[in-house]
């Protein structure tokens, strides 16, 4: 394209649309991709990147998004399970603490328990939310999840669960 700034804007919109789609299914990855895109655009707008450089960064981000979609297949996880896997492994230290097979087993068990215990109105009733939170905490304790990251993990898993429930109930 002759108009490089138009190419940048078009690419930004296409990637923003993909991030928005991700936001409906995978909270952690959507935040990560959104942050990467925003950082690249901020550097571009501040004159730290040329048109070609920002286009290259956007193309790299598009490749990362495409690769992230294939990650679940490589791990043997469904899209729902991958979202909870990402929620559990949000802190990088967790991946160092556990073997990948252990994380996959925890994720599958967590997703299964959430599926069985999720009710239509759990988001509105405090008692149901507390029950879900306790179930997640117990599962993480049973698998010796590090205590310093447990509260963040529970919060992230609960947020992912809300997103997941909204998608499941709307189908």
C-alpha positions in Angstrom: 0.0 0.0 0.0 1.2 3.5 -0.8 -0.6 4.9 2.3 1.3 3.2 5.1 -0.8 4.9 7.9 -3.9 3.5 6.3 -2.3 0.0 6.3 -1.5 0.5 10.0 -5.0 1.5 10.9 -6.5 -1.4 8.9 -4.2 -3.9 10.5 -4.9 -2.4 13.9 -8.7 -2.8 13.4 -8.4 -6.4 12.2 -6.3 -7.4 15.1 -8.5 -5.5 17.6 -11.4 -7.5 16.2 -9.5 -10.8 16.8 -8.7 -9.6 20.3 -12.4 -8.8 20.9 -13.3 -12.3 19.8 -10.8 -13.7 22.2 -12.2 -11.6 25.0 -15.4 -13.6 24.8 -13.6 -16.9 25.5 -10.2 -16.4 27.0 -9.7 -13.5 29.4 -6.0 -13.9 30.0 -4.9 -14.1 26.4 -7.2 -11.2 25.4 -5.6 -9.0 28.0 -2.1 -10.1 26.9 -2.8 -9.4 23.2 -4.6 -6.2 23.9 -1.7 -4.9 26.0 0.9 -5.9 23.2 -1.2 -4.1 20.6 -1.7 -1.0 22.8 2.1 -0.8 23.5 2.9 -1.0 19.8 0.4 1.6 18.9 1.5 4.0 21.7 5.1 3.7 20.5 4.0 4.3 17.0 2.0 7.4 17.9 4.9 8.7 20.0 7.1 8.5 17.0 9.3 5.7 18.3 8.3 3.3 15.5 8.1 3.9 11.8 5.1 2.7 9.7 7.0 -0.4 8.6 8.1 -1.3 12.1 4.6 -1.0 13.5 3.2 -3.0 10.6 5.8 -5.7 11.3 4.9 -5.7 15.0 1.2 -6.0 14.2 1.9 -8.9 11.8 3.9 -10.6 14.6 1.0 -10.1 17.0 -1.3 -11.7 14.4 1.0 -14.7 14.2 1.0 -14.9 18.1 -2.8 -14.9 18.1 -2.9 -17.7 15.4 -0.3 -19.7 17.4 -2.3 -19.3 20.6 -5.3 -20.8 18.9 -3.3 -23.9 18.1 -1.8 -24.2 21.6 -4.9 -26.0 23.0 -4.7 -28.6 20.3 -1.0 -29.2 21.1 -1.9 -29.6 24.8 -5.0 -31.8 24.2 -7.3 -29.2 25.7 -10.6 -27.9 24.5 -11.1 -24.1 24.1 -12.8 -23.9 27.5 -10.0 -25.9 29.2 -7.3 -23.8 27.5 -9.0 -20.7 28.9 -8.8 -22.1 32.4 -5.3 -23.4 31.8 -4.2 -19.8 30.9 -6.0 -18.5 34.0 -4.1 -21.0 36.2 -0.8 -20.3 34.6 -1.1 -16.5 34.4 1.9 -16.1 36.7 4.9 -17.5 34.9 6.3 -19.0 38.1 3.4 -21.5 38.1 4.8 -23.1 34.9 8.1 -23.4 36.6 6.5 -24.9 39.7 4.5 -27.7 38.0 5.1 -30.1 35.1 2.9 -29.4 32.1 1.1 -32.7 32.5 0.2 -31.8 36.1 -1.2 -28.4 34.9 -3.2 -30.1 32.3 -4.6 -32.6 34.8 -5.5 -29.7 37.2 -7.1 -27.8 34.4 -9.2 -30.8 33.2 -10.3 -31.5 36.8 -11.2 -27.8 37.4 -13.2 -27.5 34.2 -15.0 -30.7 35.0 -15.9 -29.6 38.5 -17.0 -26.2 37.3 -19.2 -27.7 34.6 -20.9 -30.0 37.3 -21.4 -27.2 39.9 -22.2 -24.3 37.7 -25.8 -23.1 38.0 -27.6 -20.6 35.9 -27.8 -18.0 38.8 -24.5 -18.6 40.5 -23.3 -15.1 39.5 -26.2 -13.4 41.3 -26.3 -15.5 44.5 -23.5 -14.8 47.0 -23.9 -18.3 48.5 -23.3 -19.9 45.1 -20.3 -17.7 44.4 -18.8 -18.6 47.7 -19.4 -22.3 47.0 -17.6 -22.0 43.6 -14.8 -20.0 45.2 -14.4 -22.7 48.0 -14.4 -25.4 45.4 -11.6 -23.8 43.4 -9.6 -23.1 46.5 -9.9 -26.7 47.7 -8.9 -28.0 44.3 -5.8 -25.8 44.2 -4.9 -26.7 47.8 -5.2 -30.4 46.9 -2.8 -30.0 44.1 -0.4 -27.9 46.3 -0.8 -24.7 44.3 1.6 -22.1 45.8 -0.2 -20.0 48.4 1.3 -16.7 47.3 -0.4 -17.0 44.0 -3.6 -18.6 45.1 -5.8 -15.6 45.6 -4.9 -14.1 42.2 -5.5 -17.5 40.6 -8.9 -17.9 42.3 -9.9 -14.4 41.1 -8.7 -15.0 37.6 -10.5 -18.4 37.4 -13.7 -16.8 38.8 -13.6 -14.1 36.2 -12.9 -16.7 33.5 -15.8 -18.7 34.8 -18.2 -15.8 34.6 -17.1 -15.2 31.0 -17.5 -19.0 30.3 -20.9 -19.1 31.9 -22.1 -16.1 29.9 -21.0 -17.9 26.7 -22.5 -21.3 27.7 -25.8 -19.8 28.8 -26.2 -17.7 25.8 -25.9 -20.6 23.4 
